[in-house]
């Protein structure tokens, strides 16, 4: 009898641990997001429309007093960091947005709206962040309205067919010069592919004149050997 009770208790404990793993995030699209791994992975993206253009995304997880979160750092082809997004694992809401300004200083952007990963396949989420301009003293308001573009598809990622969802963006960039009081508005659209176990693997404009696709996943040492040579 004691052995039976012990077996039942162990089974319940294992089931509880399994459920906790499955419920790591309340966001139903978590399986299509990046894995929670403290060891950095570097994604090399290439613009297939202009073969020499590259971009690196450095992805890693942290677990601290604020909980579990995933950092996505974006680097130019020469290794210069451009921006970083800090996602809360519980919800996949954006906790912080860091942008490098014209003086090559890392600055914390003002977050007005913090959602980039929808909670369902119907609603549109809204991200809005204001930061210093890259080239001059202007302020830039970056807005992204995103929604799931359809049911799960099978999409090729690094040579293998992988379950993937498409998310479509409406993007607005409003620049404001505090001295001249002039504003300038740029608008566009983007199509993003998020694949199971990988996260973002591809994005392009509707006309595919800009089209970045994941070409390789590297570790830190491999990446450093590329950008320092």
N, C-alpha and C positions, 0 to 999 in steps of 0.2 A: 504493500500500500504506500509506504514511504517513497519507494522508487517511482511509483506511478505519479504521486504528487510532485516529486522532484522533476520528473520528465515534463509534466504539464507546465510547471513554473518556468522551466528552461525554454519551452516552446513559446510561451507567452512573452518572455523576455526577448527572444530573438525576433518575434513578430513586431514587438514594440520598437526595437532598433531598426528593423526594416522600414517601418512606417515613418520613423523620424528621418531616415535617409530620403525617402520618397517625398517627404514634406519639407525638404530643405528650403523651398521657396513656395509662396502661395501663388506665384505667377504660373499659369498653366503652360506658358511657352518656355519654361525654364530648360526643358530638355533640348531646346534649340539654341540655348545660350552657351557661353563658354563654361568649361568645367571649372570646379573650385579646386585649384591647384596652386600651392604657394611657390612652386618652381616656375619661373617665367618661361613662357613660350613666345616665340617671335614669328608672326605671320608675315611672309613676304607676298605683297600684292603687286601685280603688274598690270598696267593699263594696256589691254590687248588691242586697243584702238591706236595706241602710240607706243610701240613695243619697248622703248627705252625708259619710260616713266615708271618709277617704282615707289612704293610706300610700305613702311614697316609698322605693324601693330604689335606692341609688347604687352602681353596679357599675363596677369598673375593675381592671386587671391591673398587677402589679409584677414586675420581674425584678431580683433582687438576689443577694447571696451565698447565700441560702437557696433560690435557684432561681426558677422562675415560680410566681406565685400570684395568685389572684383574690380581691378584697375585695368583700364584699356588706355595705353599711351600710344599716340600716333607720331611717327617720325618721318621726316622727309628722306629722300634717297641718300642724301649725304650724312644721315645720322642725326640731324638737328631735330629736337623734339618740337612739335607744333602745339599739341594740346593733350589733355588727359581727362578721361571720364571715370568717375568713381561710382559704381553701381552697388546698391544694397542687395545682397543675395535674397533676403526675405521677400522682397517685392519686385526687384529689378528696377526700382526707381533710382534716379541719379541723385547721389548725395552731394557731389562736388564736381565742378567743371574748372579745369585749369587751362589757361591759354598763355602762350609766350607772346609778349608784346614786341614792339619795334626795337626796343633796347635789348632784346633777347633775355628779358626777365620773365620768370614764371609769375603769373598773376592769377588770383582767384576771381573768377567771373561771378556776377550777380545772377543767381538762379531765380526766375520768376515762375517757371513751370518746369517740373522735373520728371516727366514721364516720356520714355522712349520705347518701351516694350509693352504693347497692349495686353490687357487682362482677359480679352476675349477676341473672337474673330469678327466682331461687329463694330465696336466703339473705336473712335479716333482719339489718340492721345496727343498731348501737346508738350513740347519742350521749348523753353524760351530762356536765353542766356545773354547777358550784356557784358561786353569786355572791351578793352582797349584795342585800337586798330593795329594791324601788323606793320603798316608802312608809315603812318603819320599819327597825328593827335586825335583822329576821329574815334568815336565810340561806335561799336557794332552791336546791333541786336540780332541774334541768330534765332530763328524760330523754325521748328520742324513739327508738322502735324503728320502723324503716321497711323496707318491702319493695316490690318492683314489684308493681303490682296487676293486671297482665295484659299482653297483646301490644300492640304499637304501634297507635295509632289515628290517624285524621285529625281534628284538632281546630281549631276556628276561633280564630285569633290575629290581632287587629287587622284583621279582615275577610277573612283568607285562611286556607284550609285548610292546616294544617301538621302534619308527622309529630310525634307526641306520645306520651310514655309517662306512665302514671299511677303515682304512688307513694303508698302508704297508710301513715299514721302511727298509732301508739299513743303517746299523750303522757301523762306523769306529771309533775306539779309538786308537790314536797314542800317545804313551808315549815317552818322550825325556828326557834323563838325561844330564843336562848342563855341568856336570863335566866329565863324561866318554864319552859323545857325542854318546851314544848308543840309538837306537830307537827300540821300540817294537810295533807291530801292531796287534790289535784284530779286527775281523770283525764278524758281525752277522746280523740277520734279526729279525724283530718284526712285529706282527699284532696287530693293535689298534682298539678298538671299541668306537666310539663317538656317544652318544645317545641324542636325542632331549630333551632339557631341563636339561640335566645332564652334558654333556661334556664327558671326558674320563671315561669309566666304566669298561674296561677290556683290558688286553694286554697279549700276550704270544709269545713265540718263535714258529717257524713253527712246531717243534716236540712236543711242549707243555710240555717240561721238566721244563720250567718256565712259570707259568700261574697265573697271578694275576686277581682277579675279585672283583668288588665292593660288599661288604657284608652289609654295613650299612652307613647311613649318620647321623652325630651327630652335636650337637651344641658345643660351646666352653666349657661349664661347664661339659658336659658329657665326652668330650675328656680328659679334665684335670683330671677328677676323675679316668680315666684309667691309664694315664701315670705317675701319682703321687702316686699311691697306692703301 
